[in-house]
Amino acid sequence: MKTVPLFPVICVLMAASFELAVQEETVNIGVIVDSTSWSGKIAKTAIKLAVEDVNNQSQLFNGTQMFLHLQEAQTPIETLSAAVDLLGKEVVALIETQTSEAAPFVSALGEAANVPIISFSVTSPALSNQRFPYFVRMAHSDRVQMKAIAALVKHYGWRNIAFLHSDDDFGSGAMSALRDALRDLNSEIVYTSMMPSTAQKQTIREELYKLKSIKSSVFVVHTPCNLGINLFMEAQKIGMMEAGYVWITTHEFTSLWDYVVNASTMSSMQGLLGVKTHIPNSKQLNDFTERWERQFRLDNPNMKISELNAYGLLAYDTVLMISQAIGKMERNARLSFLKPSSSLGVLGNNKIKVFQQGKKLLREIFLTNFTGLSGLVRFDEGEMYGSCYEIVNVVGKSYQIAGYWPSNSSMFLKALPPSVGNEGLRSVIWPGGSVTVPRGWAIPSKLKIAVPVTGWEQLLNVSFNPQSNETTISGFIIDVFHAVVKTLDYQLQYDLVPLYGGRASHDPYELVRQVYLKKYDAIVGDITITSNRSEIVDFTQPFTLTGLVIVAPTAIKDEANNAWTFLQPFSPALWATTAAFVLYTGVVVWLLEHKTNPDFRGSPITQVVTLIWFAFSAVFYAHRERIHNNLTRIVIVAWLFVALVLTSSYTANLSSRLTAQQIAPLINGLGEYKLGYHGSYAGSFLRGKLGIADKQLDQTSSPRAYEEALSKGAKNGGVDAIIDEIPYVRAFLSGRCGYSMVGRTYRNGGFGFVFNKDSSLVQDFSKGILNLQDSGELQEIEDKYFKDSTNTCSNFQEYATRLDVVSFKGLYLITGMVSSLALIIFLFQALYNYTKGAMLSRQEISIWEYIKSFPMYLHHESIK
């Protein structure tokens, strides 16, 4: 048998064991970085320092060292290639430092290899842990940042926003996040501008001219740094960095101001607001900043040093988070990798290896909870928990902090720490050096306002003075307009253009359409708010009472000369109901008293007369019959109460009819009467809503036409009544006697001022109208033009209406129930006594005889 030398075998085994031990003492971490960018340079230095600290502090289990694999990448293709190379080097985690279009593909590779892909620069909500399970975002999503910007918009009351972003996933994801954040704040994105990240100056300038023509002057800029700088330099050249404009930049641009903005570019950004992540100050942060600056000089000797920003701090905390997550895994766990499957071979060219403990490491990462240099590092449902943003304002050669926005609050804070302070922002210097908060939209240079001239002078009156060649416009509507303009906190320039004739002057929809076609900017006139008109224009809050009413002539009634006036207070139904209850109450009293009370006995005629006499005399408290039964007393008390209310009401109504002349409308309701109306709205309402035939309708045009048509009457070519909107009716009745409003009110939208669709003036005018209502000024204007006809016609009183059953049905219900209950109790008592007497007499009688003899028992006199 051939023997094998033991010494060579032992040497080979020891070498293999040593190699395995060396392999187990190293944990590989991959980093993709772009050293040509400022954020890449900052993050690279911070990551190197973090790995150095981790290895020096032996935070990993069994003294394992962290080994860093760096790969450079500038383009998405290079990034994807670098990820494949790193995943083939058995890395347990891959840090992606760039905002790249390749991030979704890198995340998909990480999921296939069970390797967490960690990024502190990808903020688009489109990339999330729910979509890519192995993707870990160390930064806050744009959903959080856009809430901060929405709070800023709300704070200043801006309603219309323009959003400028790069034409990629980085920009589109943020736009949807901002739209969601603005949805509940009565604000919206009215314009979106997309530009390539490499857009040239000519392209930028063309897009800025488009922005200059829109109605909003609040611009949110979410672009890479180089595009943002060129944007503001071009904006300054065409006058868009002047007073009235608002520019807000997001964290991606604001956090790099110190590195990329020089004196010339800073001058083009004066008054700009920026949002960036707030980093709480600490001793550890100050110490690390000094180390970072020294290392940054060594790594980049020819570059200017600026302050350490959030990118560097998040990069440092990312390495610490990975080391802590690995340290929390089982102490004796062995990190192992498998060869790729065939599917991975296609993606990674057979380089990618599958990390067996990747799922466990991912779970430990999401359970992370520590305070790093950037603040609290903790995850909630796959996203970073908590945040605070600084609101900074460019002033001079630098910027100042205007306030803070913590994610757990809707307010801005003035003082540090962010948990302490007053609501609001410090004073901001806006573009053009203005300290006045911009309105967020450009006030038109001069509005062209149409004023339709009608025959209603109290509403709108246009007069022309040929000597001075001046046109004077007055009336209720124009006074309300001037009063609202005075409530505005800015100067509104406008020209009032009277429209004397033509189709547009008489057809409200055609006139509204002229505003839609931009021929006029607004309408001040008697335009009713309707749904179809609101589809093409915007209306303000109504400034008049709403509704249509009927006006009819009234006849003077002298009730004192009417022989049957005494019957008028009660309606026939009420007279009949009262008589019925009088008789019913008399019958009940007679039944209760007949057996024991001699006043209610005698011949049949005597008893009937007594029954009627007692019931009617009780109404006037004139009955003299004595009452023996307690049930009768209860019935009488209830009836006397009803009688008291009836007689009081009758007396009041009759007195009103006899002491003064009355006015009463000659019609009641619409019926088959001939009706006059004014305007297209009233006509379409009568035909469409009420179904009135054309033969019953006659259009009128002015108060004089109203009066003439009503005075003639339908038989003489006029009308029986007019149905029109309340402002017209009030103008007609002002100072006129012999007419009154009758019937119900048909509600409508009322009069409102008309503006172009989505005009920012609508909300300001509506607010001004409400202020006039609250202050009572609107009522004063109404009193000036609409005199109360009831005061003018003071010799007459309103027609006293008849009282009906419905007014007293509660009283009749009470007395009816009391009388019926008393009668039922009496019958049960009588039946009980009758049955008891029959049993004592020991006489056997049939059921029929028993029933027949019971009425005789009730009639039988039981008086000694």
DATAPE-V173989 format. One record per pair of residues at least 12 apart in sequence whose ideal C-beta (glycine too) atoms are under 7 Angstrom apart, sorted by the first residue. I is the first residue (numbers start at 1). J is the second residue. Records with the same first field share a line. If there is no record, write none. Layout:
BEGIN
I=J ; J
END
This chain:
BEGIN
24=334
25=63 ; 64 ; 65
26=64 ; 65 ; 67
27=60 ; 64 ; 66 ; 67 ; 92 ; 326 ; 335
28=67 ; 69 ; 89 ; 90 ; 91 ; 92
29=66 ; 67 ; 68 ; 69 ; 91 ; 92 ; 93 ; 95 ; 322
30=69 ; 86 ; 89 ; 91 ; 94 ; 95
31=47 ; 68 ; 69 ; 70 ; 95 ; 97
32=71 ; 73 ; 79 ; 82 ; 83 ; 96 ; 97 ; 98
33=70 ; 72 ; 97
34=72 ; 73 ; 74 ; 98
35=72
36=74
38=256 ; 259 ; 260
39=97 ; 121 ; 256 ; 311
40=97 ; 98
41=300
42=309 ; 311 ; 312
43=97 ; 311 ; 312 ; 315
45=292 ; 295 ; 296 ; 299
46=292 ; 312 ; 315 ; 316
47=95 ; 315 ; 319
48=295
49=291 ; 292 ; 295 ; 316
50=316 ; 319 ; 320
51=66 ; 68 ; 319
54=66 ; 319 ; 320 ; 323
59=323 ; 324 ; 327
60=323 ; 326 ; 327
61=327 ; 331
62=331
66=323
69=86 ; 89 ; 91
71=85 ; 86
76=100 ; 101 ; 102
79=98 ; 100 ; 102 ; 106
80=102 ; 105 ; 106
83=106 ; 109
84=109 ; 348 ; 349 ; 351 ; 352
85=351
87=109 ; 113 ; 115 ; 348 ; 352
88=348 ; 351 ; 352 ; 353
90=337 ; 353
91=115
92=115 ; 326 ; 335 ; 355 ; 361
93=115 ; 116 ; 118 ; 322
94=110 ; 115 ; 117 ; 118
95=118 ; 318
96=117 ; 119
97=121 ; 315
98=121
99=121 ; 122 ; 170
101=168 ; 169
103=119 ; 122 ; 127
104=127 ; 132
107=127 ; 132 ; 134 ; 135
108=132
109=347 ; 352
110=134 ; 135
111=132 ; 133 ; 134
112=344 ; 347
113=352 ; 353 ; 354 ; 355
114=354 ; 355 ; 358 ; 359
115=134 ; 355 ; 358
116=134 ; 136 ; 358 ; 361 ; 362 ; 365
117=134 ; 135 ; 136
118=136 ; 138 ; 318
119=137 ; 138
120=138 ; 139 ; 311 ; 314 ; 315 ; 318
121=139 ; 311
122=137
123=139 ; 141 ; 142 ; 145
124=142 ; 169 ; 170 ; 173 ; 174
125=141 ; 142 ; 143 ; 173 ; 177
126=169 ; 173
128=382
129=382
130=382
134=362
136=365
137=383 ; 384
138=314 ; 318 ; 384
139=314 ; 384
140=384 ; 387
141=383
142=173 ; 174 ; 177
143=177
144=387 ; 407
145=250 ; 251 ; 275 ; 389
146=174 ; 177 ; 178 ; 181
147=181 ; 407
148=275 ; 389 ; 405
149=178 ; 220 ; 248 ; 275
150=178 ; 181 ; 182 ; 185
151=405 ; 410
152=248 ; 391
153=182 ; 185 ; 187
154=185
155=412 ; 425
156=437
158=187 ; 218 ; 440
159=186 ; 187 ; 440 ; 760
160=188 ; 190 ; 215 ; 216 ; 218 ; 440 ; 441 ; 760
161=182 ; 187 ; 188 ; 189 ; 190 ; 216 ; 218 ; 220
162=190 ; 191 ; 193 ; 211 ; 214 ; 216 ; 218 ; 219
163=175 ; 178 ; 189 ; 192 ; 220
164=193 ; 219 ; 220 ; 221 ; 222 ; 223
165=194 ; 222 ; 223
166=195 ; 197 ; 223 ; 224 ; 227
167=194 ; 195 ; 196
168=197
171=194 ; 222
174=222
175=192
178=220
190=214 ; 215 ; 216
191=214 ; 216
193=207 ; 211
195=207 ; 227
197=224 ; 227
199=227
201=230 ; 234
204=230 ; 231 ; 234
205=234 ; 238
208=234 ; 235 ; 238 ; 240
209=238
212=240
215=441 ; 760
216=440 ; 441
217=244 ; 245 ; 246 ; 438 ; 440 ; 441 ; 442
218=246 ; 440
219=246 ; 247
220=248
221=247 ; 248 ; 249 ; 250 ; 253
222=250 ; 252
223=253
224=252
225=253 ; 256 ; 260
228=249 ; 253
229=260 ; 261 ; 265
232=268 ; 269
233=265 ; 268
236=268
241=268 ; 270 ; 271 ; 431
242=431 ; 432
243=430 ; 431 ; 432 ; 434
244=438 ; 442
245=431 ; 438
246=438 ; 440
247=272 ; 273 ; 431
248=273 ; 275
249=272 ; 274
250=275
251=275 ; 276 ; 277
254=274 ; 275 ; 276 ; 392
255=276 ; 277 ; 309 ; 310 ; 311
257=399
258=306 ; 307
259=306
263=397
266=394 ; 397
269=394
270=394 ; 431
271=394 ; 429 ; 430 ; 431 ; 432
272=394
273=391 ; 393 ; 428
274=392
275=389 ; 391
276=310 ; 389 ; 390 ; 392
277=310 ; 389
278=388 ; 389 ; 390 ; 404 ; 418
279=310 ; 313 ; 374 ; 375
280=375 ; 417
284=373
285=373
288=373
289=308
292=308 ; 312
293=305
310=374
313=373 ; 374
314=374
316=373
317=372 ; 373 ; 374 ; 377
320=372
321=365 ; 368 ; 377
324=368 ; 370
325=361 ; 364 ; 365 ; 368
326=361
328=364
329=357 ; 360 ; 361 ; 364
333=357
335=357
336=356
337=353 ; 354 ; 355 ; 356
338=353 ; 354 ; 356
339=353
340=352 ; 353 ; 354
366=379 ; 382
386=407 ; 408
387=407
388=404 ; 405 ; 406 ; 407 ; 418
389=404 ; 405
390=404
391=403 ; 404 ; 405 ; 412 ; 425
393=428 ; 429
395=429
402=425 ; 426 ; 428
403=425 ; 426
404=418
406=418
411=423
412=424 ; 425
414=426
439=490
441=760
443=490
444=521
445=493
446=493 ; 494 ; 495
447=492 ; 493 ; 494 ; 521 ; 522
448=495 ; 497 ; 520 ; 521
449=494 ; 495 ; 496 ; 497 ; 520 ; 521 ; 522 ; 523 ; 524
450=497 ; 499 ; 511 ; 514 ; 520 ; 523
451=473 ; 496 ; 497 ; 498 ; 499 ; 524 ; 525
452=499 ; 505 ; 511 ; 525
453=498 ; 499 ; 500 ; 505
454=526
455=701 ; 702
456=702 ; 703 ; 728 ; 731
457=475
458=475 ; 476 ; 731 ; 734 ; 785
459=475 ; 476 ; 477 ; 526 ; 727 ; 731
460=475 ; 477 ; 478 ; 525 ; 526
461=474 ; 475
462=498
471=498
473=496 ; 498
476=781 ; 785
477=524 ; 525 ; 526
478=524
479=781
480=543 ; 778 ; 781
481=524 ; 753
483=772 ; 777 ; 781
484=765 ; 768 ; 769 ; 772
487=768 ; 771
488=764 ; 768
496=524
507=680
508=527 ; 528 ; 680 ; 681
509=533
511=523
512=527 ; 533 ; 536 ; 537 ; 754
513=536
515=537 ; 754 ; 756
516=536 ; 537
521=756
522=753 ; 754 ; 755
523=753 ; 754
524=753
526=727 ; 751
527=751 ; 752 ; 754
528=681 ; 725 ; 748 ; 749 ; 751
529=542 ; 749 ; 750 ; 752
530=681 ; 749
536=757
537=754 ; 755 ; 756 ; 757
538=755 ; 757 ; 758 ; 759 ; 762
539=752 ; 754
540=752 ; 753 ; 762 ; 765 ; 766 ; 769
541=752 ; 766 ; 769 ; 770
542=749 ; 750 ; 751 ; 752
543=751 ; 752 ; 769 ; 778
544=726 ; 727 ; 750 ; 751
545=726 ; 750
546=747 ; 748 ; 749 ; 750
547=726 ; 745 ; 746 ; 747 ; 748
548=682 ; 685 ; 723 ; 724 ; 725 ; 746 ; 748
549=726 ; 729 ; 741 ; 745
550=721 ; 723 ; 741 ; 742 ; 743
551=721 ; 722 ; 729 ; 732 ; 739 ; 741
552=665 ; 666 ; 667 ; 720 ; 721 ; 739 ; 740 ; 742
553=666 ; 710 ; 738 ; 739
554=663 ; 664 ; 665 ; 666 ; 738 ; 739 ; 740
555=664 ; 666
556=661 ; 663 ; 796
557=662 ; 664
558=661
559=657 ; 658 ; 662
560=658
565=657 ; 658
566=654
568=657 ; 802
569=650 ; 653 ; 654 ; 802 ; 803
570=650 ; 802 ; 803
571=802 ; 803 ; 804
573=804 ; 805
574=803 ; 804 ; 805
577=805 ; 812
578=646
581=812 ; 815 ; 816
582=615 ; 616 ; 619
583=615
584=819
585=615 ; 635 ; 639 ; 815 ; 819
586=611 ; 612 ; 614 ; 615
587=611
588=635 ; 819 ; 822 ; 823
589=614 ; 632 ; 635
590=607 ; 611
591=823 ; 826
592=629 ; 631 ; 632 ; 822 ; 826
593=627 ; 628 ; 629 ; 632
595=858 ; 862
596=628 ; 629 ; 862 ; 863
597=628
598=863
599=625 ; 626
601=861
618=636 ; 639 ; 640 ; 643
619=643 ; 647
631=822 ; 825 ; 826
634=818 ; 822
635=818 ; 819 ; 822
638=814 ; 815 ; 818
639=815
642=811 ; 815
645=811
649=803
653=800 ; 803
656=800
657=800
660=797
661=796
662=797 ; 799 ; 800
663=740 ; 796 ; 798 ; 799
664=799
665=740 ; 742
667=720 ; 721 ; 742
668=742
669=743
670=690
673=714 ; 720 ; 721
674=696 ; 698 ; 714 ; 719 ; 720
675=692 ; 696 ; 697 ; 719 ; 720 ; 721 ; 723
676=698 ; 700 ; 706 ; 709 ; 719 ; 722
677=697 ; 699 ; 722 ; 723 ; 724
678=699 ; 700 ; 701 ; 724 ; 728
682=723 ; 724 ; 725
683=697 ; 699
685=746
686=723
698=719
703=731 ; 732
706=722 ; 732
710=722 ; 739
725=748
727=751
729=741
730=786
731=786
733=789
734=786 ; 787 ; 789
735=787 ; 789 ; 792
736=789
737=789 ; 792 ; 793
753=765
830=858
834=854 ; 857
END
